[in-house]
Amino acid sequence: MNTANRRHRSYVRSLARSVRRQRGVAAIEFALVFLFGMLPLLLITFSGVLIFAAKQSLTLAAAEGARAALHYGTQAQRETYACQAAQRAMQWLLTFSGETTDCTAPPAPGGTYAPITVSVETACPSTPTLQCMTVQTSFDYDNHPFIPGTAVVYGWLLHETLSSSATVQLDLVGN
């Protein structure tokens, strides 16, 4: 009985030593799982939210620009009003990317990349007898990702620049 008792005590002591040696292992495992598992997932989620906010800002900027084009004035004045309103609505994107826009002569859509483009008065697609203007706003995410490295992750999803456009029918009778 004495031998069995000693073996049992020895076994209990070795378990106690083993448990003491294992202290902190759970903290290290948690840190590794968080670092390689949760952190990338959180970064991708956060950058996705920022992309959504950018898209919403572009949509708002295009709508505000189109609304501003409704002010009476010459063709050049309407283009300038539209560009300035779009610029105000997407200022945080322009500041983040370091891009600028020239609202004295905004470029027409369809050319080279520009953050804000304003079309000239053209026939409306639905009713060719009426005149319309289109404001297009864009953000080049490939060259200006919100979190470095996420352009690669979102590259397969965002094939082009983020953009939005709005078209308004003009009242040319009031000119």
Number of C-alpha atoms within 10 A of each C-alpha: 6 7 8 9 10 11 12 12 12 12 12 12 12 12 12 12 11 11 10 10 10 10 10 10 10 10 10 11 11 12 13 12 12 13 12 10 12 12 12 12 12 11 13 16 12 14 18 16 12 15 19 13 13 21 18 15 22 27 23 20 30 32 25 23 35 30 20 20 29 19 16 16 14 11 13 14 16 23 30 21 23 32 32 22 22 31 25 13 19 24 16 13 20 17 10 11 16 9 13 13 16 15 21 13 14 20 21 17 18 10 8 8 14 20 25 31 30 29 19 18 18 15 14 17 11 8 10 10 10 15 17 24 24 25 28 28 30 26 26 18 20 18 10 14 19 18 13 9 11 16 18 12 10 17 12 9 9 15 10 13 15 19 19 20 21 19 20 19 19 21 13 14 6 8 8
